Amino acid sequence: MTQAALTVAGIVLAALGAWSLLARRAAGPGGGAIHVVTSRYLGAKRFLTLVEVDGQRLLLGVAGDRVSLVARLGTEAAPEPEGRPEA
């Protein structure tokens, strides 16, 4: 019975190791993930999309099959405006 338990434990550990290796490979080199923070439709197949990659925020313009970098926003979100300017 002890031999069977050791065999099962070995199989479980091997499976966990394989799963861990596959998960690291899926993340790609550097281990950074791409996260879409928000996206706004502008019309006619055009979008502004805010993504976070390796801790940096990037504002991307997407039009049809083209993607352009609009701005690098750094690592922190822009501060909220304090109030409306008086007219």
Secondary structure, 3 states (H helix, E strand, C coil): CHHHHHHHHHHHHHHHHHHHHHHHHHHCHHHCCEEEEEEEEEECCEEEEEEEECCEEEEEEEECCEEEEEEEEECCCCCCCCCCCCC
